[in-house]
Amino acid sequence: MNWGNKLVVAFILFGCLIGTLVYKAVNTRYDLVSKDYYKEELRYQDRIDGLKNAASISNVQIEQDANNIHIQLPNEHKGLDIKGDAYFYCITDERKDVHFPLVLDSTASFHVLKTNLKKGAYHIKLNWQLGKESFYNEQKIIIP
């Protein structure tokens, strides 16, 4: 093989490499933290206020067993009319994100079946309101 043929083979291999890289770049998924990032940024002060309010009461307890995830709101909220939601934010794949309305029992507990979630690492973002006062708590959990 002379140097001219080697040069043509090198150009063909280089073209195949560039074509492969372009194909992979076009077909790669990039999940953003949030589709409404700027709206959420404007409401960030509400989250800070909710964190401050939640810090002034006892902690939120999140535990899991074989079938359920148990969320226990602070004892100060037992039996009160609370409205809010639980957002299970999957760190690695936005298709696994799930919202649940907070439906509490008389002990201020909320239960989520693990069958409603896929395996992975989640940030559980809890927002709830008691009257005009809002609360926010965020914890990490791994569902095996």
C-alpha positions as CSV (number, residue, x, y, z in Angstrom):
1,M,0.0,0.0,0.0
2,N,1.5,3.3,-1.0
3,W,1.1,6.6,1.0
4,G,-1.8,7.8,-1.1
5,N,-4.0,4.8,-0.3
6,K,-3.1,5.1,3.4
7,L,-4.1,8.8,3.3
8,V,-7.5,7.9,1.7
9,V,-8.1,5.2,4.4
10,A,-7.2,7.7,7.1
11,F,-9.7,10.3,5.8
12,I,-12.5,7.6,5.5
13,L,-11.8,6.5,9.1
14,F,-11.8,10.1,10.3
15,G,-15.1,10.7,8.5
16,C,-16.7,7.6,10.1
17,L,-15.5,8.8,13.6
18,I,-17.0,12.3,13.1
19,G,-20.2,10.8,11.8
20,T,-20.5,8.5,14.9
21,L,-19.8,11.4,17.2
22,V,-22.5,13.6,15.5
23,Y,-25.0,10.7,15.7
24,K,-24.4,10.1,19.4
25,A,-24.6,13.8,20.2
26,V,-27.9,14.2,18.4
27,N,-29.5,11.2,20.1
28,T,-28.3,11.9,23.7
29,R,-31.0,13.0,26.2
30,Y,-30.3,16.0,28.4
31,D,-32.7,16.4,31.3
32,L,-32.9,19.9,32.7
33,V,-33.5,20.4,36.4
34,S,-36.8,21.9,35.6
35,K,-38.6,23.0,32.5
36,D,-39.9,26.0,34.3
37,Y,-36.6,27.0,35.8
38,Y,-37.1,30.7,35.6
39,K,-40.6,30.6,37.2
40,E,-39.2,28.5,40.0
41,E,-36.3,30.9,40.5
42,L,-38.7,33.8,41.0
43,R,-40.6,31.8,43.7
44,Y,-37.4,30.7,45.4
45,Q,-38.0,33.2,48.3
46,D,-41.2,31.1,49.1
47,R,-39.0,28.0,49.5
48,I,-36.6,29.9,51.8
49,D,-39.5,31.0,54.0
50,G,-40.9,27.5,54.0
51,L,-37.5,26.0,55.1
52,K,-37.4,28.6,57.9
53,N,-40.9,27.7,59.0
54,A,-40.2,24.0,58.9
55,A,-37.0,24.5,60.9
56,S,-39.0,26.1,63.7
57,I,-41.0,22.9,64.3
58,S,-40.0,19.2,64.7
59,N,-38.5,17.2,61.8
60,V,-40.3,15.4,59.0
61,Q,-39.6,11.7,59.2
62,I,-39.3,9.6,56.0
63,E,-38.9,5.9,56.3
64,Q,-39.4,3.0,53.9
65,D,-40.3,-0.7,54.3
66,A,-40.6,-3.4,51.7
67,N,-43.8,-2.0,50.1
68,N,-44.3,1.7,51.3
69,I,-42.6,5.0,51.9
70,H,-43.9,6.5,55.1
71,I,-43.8,10.3,55.5
72,Q,-44.5,11.6,59.0
73,L,-45.1,15.4,59.2
74,P,-44.2,17.1,62.5
75,N,-46.3,16.3,65.6
76,E,-47.5,19.9,65.8
77,H,-49.6,19.3,62.6
78,K,-51.6,16.2,63.8
79,G,-55.3,16.6,63.1
80,L,-55.0,20.0,61.4
81,D,-56.2,20.9,57.9
82,I,-53.1,20.7,55.8
83,K,-52.9,21.1,52.0
84,G,-49.8,20.4,50.0
85,D,-48.0,18.0,47.8
86,A,-45.1,15.6,47.7
87,Y,-42.8,15.7,44.7
88,F,-40.5,12.8,44.1
89,Y,-37.8,14.3,41.9
90,C,-35.5,11.7,40.3
91,I,-32.0,13.0,40.1
92,T,-31.0,11.0,36.9
93,D,-34.2,10.8,34.8
94,E,-37.1,13.3,34.7
95,R,-39.4,10.5,33.3
96,K,-39.4,9.0,36.8
97,D,-40.6,12.2,38.5
98,V,-43.9,11.9,40.3
99,H,-46.2,14.4,42.1
100,F,-48.6,13.2,44.9
101,P,-51.1,15.4,46.7
102,L,-50.6,15.2,50.5
103,V,-53.5,13.2,51.9
104,L,-52.8,12.9,55.6
105,D,-54.4,10.6,58.1
106,S,-55.2,11.7,61.7
107,T,-51.6,11.2,62.8
108,A,-50.3,13.6,60.0
109,S,-48.8,10.6,58.1
110,F,-48.7,10.0,54.4
111,H,-48.0,6.7,52.6
112,V,-46.8,6.1,49.1
113,L,-46.7,2.6,47.5
114,K,-43.4,1.8,46.1
115,T,-45.1,0.3,43.1
116,N,-46.0,3.9,42.0
117,L,-42.3,4.7,41.8
118,K,-39.4,3.2,39.8
119,K,-36.1,2.3,41.3
120,G,-33.6,5.1,41.8
121,A,-32.4,8.0,43.8
122,Y,-35.0,10.6,44.6
123,H,-35.2,14.0,46.3
124,I,-38.6,14.1,48.1
125,K,-39.7,17.7,48.1
126,L,-42.6,18.4,50.5
127,N,-44.6,21.6,50.3
128,W,-47.5,22.1,52.6
129,Q,-49.6,24.9,54.0
130,L,-51.3,25.4,57.3
131,G,-53.5,28.4,57.0
132,K,-51.4,31.2,55.5
133,E,-48.1,29.7,56.7
134,S,-46.2,27.6,54.2
135,F,-43.6,24.9,55.0
136,Y,-41.0,23.1,52.8
137,N,-38.8,20.1,53.5
138,E,-36.5,18.2,51.2
139,Q,-34.8,14.8,51.8
140,K,-33.0,12.3,49.8
141,I,-34.1,8.7,49.5
142,I,-33.0,5.7,47.4
143,I,-35.5,3.1,46.3
144,P,-33.9,-0.2,45.7
